[in-house]
Amino acid sequence: MPDRRTLESAVALACRAPSLHNSQPWRWVLGAHALTLYSDNDRILPATDPSGRQMVLSCGTALDHLRTALAAQRWSSAIERMPRSPDRQCLATLRFRRLDESSDTEPSDTGARLAAAIARRRTERLPMAAPPEWPSTVTLLQELAEDAGAHLDGIGEDERAALDDVSRRISGEKRADPAYLSELNWWTGHAMFPEGVPADTLPAAGSAVAVEREFPPGRATSETSGEQDHAAILLLSTATDRRLDWLRCGEALSAVLLACTDRGLATCTVTHLTESEDSRAFLRGLTGDGVPQVLIRAGVRTPPGPETPTPRRPLSEVLFREHPESDSR
Ligand SMILES: Cc1cc2nc3c(=O)[nH]c(=O)nc-3n(C[C@H](O)[C@H](O)[C@H](O)COP(=O)(O)O)c2cc1C
């Protein structure tokens, strides 16, 4: 096992992963020979995410962040997903192997760069400029998604107007749903709690992007506020819609976001259009097969916005020891 300091710093980096409304619905338990990831079902958002799909997806992003953080420290992770366990919240068990100094599997520059991208990545909700060199980037992102067990499609510019229309319609429906709204208001727009989405990261009135989820107006503005968004739009889908698909799709989401960050691109995860069968059917119509799970906007943020990261819960609330009394390392 990696020593305690290495594991703690890797788990802290893993918890920089994105999650629905920054709910951080994960719990890590450190045993003598393995680290186990559980979902924290107290952090499910029942009105937005009744099945817990996005909760498991969020945990998948943390799982891939953890693997990436440890790989950069020369540890490879063997991951058992959905292990046999009486606890339904148990999502994955990780066992580690030290990479030999001389082995040809030593971490590449890319591995170190991806780990460094974890701390730089932010969800950017303002309009973006178009990403440069997009065709070669998309090919790389598609390979990363396939490796993680998901499928990535680009949504064409000619579909954008229809996508914006559906987004506005869905936002209108959600505005009329009191349970959804009270959940949204509970989780978003407040000061710097260690969870939830701070107002500083939410678009000010008139700055929002049509394809985005509608949030209460915040304080974020930029030179592009109110302008048309030129971000590329990607859709992550899975073959089926089981908990394992959600977890793996979260891992794919993490891989795609970190690769974009590494290439200097801003990203935004968007999921309100995957929360009803109606809008999921619309998305499926754009890309063909597969179950739509997550949209991603990727582009260039102009000019660079504030670098303050969205807060996270302290490690003491998310990392536990199986046998605390026996751990004196
Ligand atoms: C499953 C999932 C769904 C999300 N849905 C949205 C969304 O619909 N709109 C949005 O702006 N951000 C969305 N996010 C991004 C989170 O709000 C964001 O990760 C969180 O606030 C933490 O901020 P950070 O990503 O800047 O660290 C989602 C993230 C995940 C993992």
The ligand as an SDF file (V2000), in Angstrom:
LIG
                    3D

 31 33  0  0  0  0  0  0  0  0999 V2000
  -22.9010   14.2800  -12.7220 C   0  0  0  0  0  0  0  0  0  0  0  0
  -22.6360   15.7620  -12.7920 C   0  0  0  0  0  0  0  0  0  0  0  0
  -23.6260   16.6210  -13.2270 C   0  0  0  0  0  0  0  0  0  0  0  0
  -23.3730   17.9910  -13.3310 C   0  0  0  0  0  0  0  0  0  0  0  0
  -24.3400   18.7940  -13.8780 N   0  0  0  0  0  0  0  0  0  0  0  0
  -24.0680   20.1050  -14.0850 C   0  0  0  0  0  0  0  0  0  0  0  0
  -24.9790   20.9330  -14.7910 C   0  0  0  0  0  0  0  0  0  0  0  0
  -26.0300   20.4850  -15.2490 O   0  0  0  0  0  0  0  0  0  0  0  0
  -24.6460   22.2370  -14.9760 N   0  0  0  0  0  0  0  0  0  0  0  0
  -23.4640   22.7630  -14.4900 C   0  0  0  0  0  0  0  0  0  0  0  0
  -23.1930   23.9400  -14.7010 O   0  0  0  0  0  0  0  0  0  0  0  0
  -22.5710   22.0000  -13.8310 N   0  0  0  0  0  0  0  0  0  0  0  0
  -22.8410   20.6870  -13.6380 C   0  0  0  0  0  0  0  0  0  0  0  0
  -21.9090   19.8860  -13.0180 N   0  0  0  0  0  0  0  0  0  0  0  0
  -20.6780   20.5000  -12.4970 C   0  0  0  0  0  0  0  0  0  0  0  0
  -20.7590   20.7400  -10.9860 C   0  0  0  0  0  0  0  0  0  0  0  0
  -21.6940   21.7290  -10.6740 O   0  0  0  0  0  0  0  0  0  0  0  0
  -19.3490   21.1040  -10.4900 C   0  0  0  0  0  0  0  0  0  0  0  0
  -18.4960   20.0290  -10.7020 O   0  0  0  0  0  0  0  0  0  0  0  0
  -19.3080   21.4610   -9.0120 C   0  0  0  0  0  0  0  0  0  0  0  0
  -20.0440   22.6230   -8.7630 O   0  0  0  0  0  0  0  0  0  0  0  0
  -17.8660   21.6800   -8.5340 C   0  0  0  0  0  0  0  0  0  0  0  0
  -17.2370   22.7210   -9.2420 O   0  0  0  0  0  0  0  0  0  0  0  0
  -15.9120   22.4870  -10.0810 P   0  0  0  0  0  0  0  0  0  0  0  0
  -16.2300   21.4690  -11.1410 O   0  0  0  0  0  0  0  0  0  0  0  0
  -15.5730   23.8210  -10.6320 O   0  0  0  0  0  0  0  0  0  0  0  0
  -14.8680   21.9800   -9.1480 O   0  0  0  0  0  0  0  0  0  0  0  0
  -22.1260   18.5210  -12.9240 C   0  0  0  0  0  0  0  0  0  0  0  0
  -21.1180   17.6410  -12.4830 C   0  0  0  0  0  0  0  0  0  0  0  0
  -21.3660   16.2680  -12.4480 C   0  0  0  0  0  0  0  0  0  0  0  0
  -20.2520   15.3390  -12.0500 C   0  0  0  0  0  0  0  0  0  0  0  0
  1  2  1  0
  2  3  1  0
  2 30  2  0
  3  4  2  0
  4  5  1  0
  4 28  1  0
  5  6  2  0
  6  7  1  0
  6 13  1  0
  7  8  2  0
  7  9  1  0
  9 10  1  0
 10 11  2  0
 10 12  1  0
 12 13  2  0
 13 14  1  0
 14 15  1  0
 14 28  1  0
 15 16  1  0
 16 17  1  0
 16 18  1  0
 18 19  1  0
 18 20  1  0
 20 21  1  0
 20 22  1  0
 22 23  1  0
 23 24  1  0
 24 25  2  0
 24 26  1  0
 24 27  1  0
 28 29  2  0
 29 30  1  0
 30 31  1  0
M  END
$$$$
